[in-house]
């Protein structure tokens, strides 16, 4: 897809970790998809997930 790019945002919400994948197409259409913790671990690694959880839980 020409002009498309993906941005990954990580959120902590209601006791769950979400990764939001935003795909911005040339006409600024946003597709959002929430991915669960297990898939998040497979994407960014368990140690990264735990570091994010520690950061959000201590804030």
QUIKA-V84845 format. One record per residue. N is the residue number from 1. RES is the residue in three letters. D_LAST is the distance of its C-alpha to the last C-alpha in Angstrom with 2 decimals. Layout:
BEGIN
<<N/RES/D_LAST> <N/RES/D_LAST>>
END
This chain:
BEGIN
<<1/UNK/38.73> <2/UNK/39.39> <3/UNK/36.68> <4/UNK/33.89> <5/UNK/30.60> <6/UNK/27.53> <7/UNK/23.90> <8/UNK/21.22> <9/UNK/17.85> <10/UNK/15.15> <11/UNK/13.24> <12/UNK/11.31> <13/UNK/13.30> <14/UNK/14.54> <15/UNK/13.66> <16/UNK/15.29> <17/UNK/14.80> <18/UNK/17.12> <19/UNK/18.76> <20/UNK/20.57> <21/UNK/23.70> <22/UNK/25.11> <23/UNK/28.71> <24/UNK/30.13> <25/UNK/33.90> <26/UNK/36.18> <27/UNK/36.44> <28/UNK/32.68> <29/UNK/32.56> <30/UNK/29.12> <31/UNK/29.04> <32/UNK/25.83> <33/UNK/25.42> <34/UNK/22.63> <35/UNK/22.77> <36/UNK/21.74> <37/UNK/19.76> <38/UNK/23.02> <39/UNK/24.20> <40/UNK/20.92> <41/UNK/21.36> <42/UNK/24.91> <43/UNK/23.99> <44/UNK/21.31> <45/UNK/21.68> <46/UNK/20.07> <47/UNK/18.43> <48/UNK/16.72> <49/UNK/15.51> <50/UNK/14.20> <51/UNK/12.41> <52/UNK/10.76> <53/UNK/9.94> <54/UNK/8.52> <55/UNK/6.27> <56/UNK/5.21> <57/UNK/5.59> <58/UNK/3.82> <59/UNK/0.00>>
END
